[in-house]
């Protein structure tokens, strides 16, 4: 039996975007995961309905992780199913692997995507929205999706290489380091956002000298936001504070 055909892998990769399409309180993302891997199961167990049924039930067990990071587990699960279908592995190894990774990948993904990448992309979009609203929206979508689609693609490919390949990808990706880097960029952009709002108001009412003073205060704001991040203050809370301050300035 050959490997999974390219068109089947393409179907699985595209279906992962519906991972949370049938989210439920009992199994959480289990239905979405089973739906995603279904084309690969049909290919591996063609003509063996009983084995196909058991394989599908395996993937209807509880599953929950960060949606973008699920691609790693999805790819590795397909590779394991190939080995099970060929009689080279115990079916229980699939559940063990999924349970062993989904918790840690959920934590990594939440910190990286929700706590660092999305705030960074949001503030960059908010700044460029002063140039044109559509430019701000495009910036947010491009910055976020360029990274998250790359992680989905590379993670899935690494998972298809097997468990060791998946773990090696997670180590080499350096998510902890990248999370800190993006938090710092978000802090700098947050200070710049505050400075842009304040300088617009200052120039309108106080001229160029007051505008210069406001930019100096914005530099201090960058330092303050950096300190807040290092004190484990949520980026979402910092962004909310900046939004409130900006709205109050503009309202005045």
Beta strands, then each sheet from edge to edge (+ up, - down):
end
